[in-house]
Amino acid sequence: MMKLIKKITTEICMAVLSAAMYYCFLNGAPHQGTERLFYMILAGIFCVSVWAAVMTTIWYIKWLRKKKTELENMVEILLKNADKLDK
């Protein structure tokens, strides 16, 4: 349950940061029609891609930590087995 809450909290925080970034970008947008629309679309694409990159990085770091723990356990087991074979 705590893992789910952590995931949801992380995603909500990143979504809020992306929305704030989008809002700040739009404050500097041109006021003409087509230029403003083009600017809004590009700012939206950028904000979504930043959100996706950060979430992917967080997932990758967690995956690497899990792999590291698995490999450390494997090495520990191999060393124990090697000690048994030496005796």
C-alpha positions as CSV (number, residue, x, y, z in Angstrom):
1,M,0.0,0.0,0.0
2,M,2.8,2.4,0.8
3,K,4.5,1.7,-2.5
4,L,1.3,2.7,-4.3
5,I,1.0,5.9,-2.3
6,K,4.6,6.8,-3.0
7,K,4.1,6.2,-6.7
8,I,1.0,8.3,-6.9
9,T,2.5,11.1,-4.8
10,T,5.6,11.2,-7.1
11,E,3.5,11.3,-10.2
12,I,1.2,14.0,-8.8
13,C,4.1,16.1,-7.8
14,M,5.7,15.8,-11.2
15,A,2.4,16.6,-12.9
16,V,2.0,19.7,-10.7
17,L,5.5,20.8,-11.5
18,S,4.9,20.3,-15.3
19,A,1.6,22.3,-15.1
20,A,3.4,25.1,-13.2
21,M,6.1,25.1,-15.9
22,Y,3.5,25.2,-18.6
23,Y,1.7,28.1,-16.9
24,C,5.0,30.1,-16.6
25,F,5.9,29.5,-20.2
26,L,2.4,30.8,-21.3
27,N,2.9,34.0,-19.4
28,G,5.7,34.9,-21.9
29,A,3.7,33.7,-25.0
30,P,3.0,36.1,-27.8
31,H,-0.5,37.6,-27.9
32,Q,-1.2,37.0,-31.6
33,G,-3.5,34.1,-32.6
34,T,-1.5,31.5,-34.6
35,E,1.8,32.4,-32.9
36,R,0.2,31.9,-29.5
37,L,-1.3,28.6,-30.5
38,F,2.0,27.3,-31.9
39,Y,3.8,28.5,-28.7
40,M,1.2,26.7,-26.5
41,I,1.6,23.4,-28.4
42,L,5.4,23.5,-28.2
43,A,5.3,24.4,-24.5
44,G,2.9,21.5,-23.9
45,I,5.1,19.1,-25.7
46,F,8.1,20.2,-23.8
47,C,6.4,20.0,-20.4
48,V,5.0,16.5,-21.1
49,S,8.4,15.3,-22.4
50,V,10.1,16.7,-19.2
51,W,7.6,14.8,-17.1
52,A,8.1,11.6,-19.0
53,A,11.9,11.9,-18.8
54,V,11.9,12.5,-15.0
55,M,9.5,9.6,-14.4
56,T,11.6,7.3,-16.6
57,T,14.7,8.3,-14.8
58,I,13.1,7.6,-11.4
59,W,11.9,4.2,-12.6
60,Y,15.4,3.4,-14.0
61,I,17.1,4.3,-10.8
62,K,14.7,2.1,-8.8
63,W,15.3,-0.8,-11.3
64,L,19.1,-0.4,-11.0
65,R,18.9,-0.5,-7.2
66,K,16.8,-3.6,-7.3
67,K,19.3,-5.2,-9.8
68,K,22.2,-4.2,-7.6
69,T,20.6,-5.9,-4.5
70,E,19.9,-9.1,-6.5
71,L,23.5,-9.2,-7.8
72,E,24.9,-8.6,-4.3
73,N,22.8,-11.5,-3.0
74,M,24.0,-13.7,-5.9
75,V,27.7,-12.9,-5.1
76,E,27.2,-13.6,-1.4
77,I,25.7,-17.0,-2.2
78,L,28.5,-17.8,-4.7
79,L,31.1,-16.9,-2.1
80,K,29.4,-19.1,0.5
81,N,29.3,-22.0,-2.0
82,A,32.9,-21.5,-2.9
83,D,33.9,-21.6,0.8
84,K,32.0,-24.9,1.1
85,L,33.8,-26.3,-1.9
86,D,37.2,-25.3,-0.5
87,K,36.7,-27.3,2.7
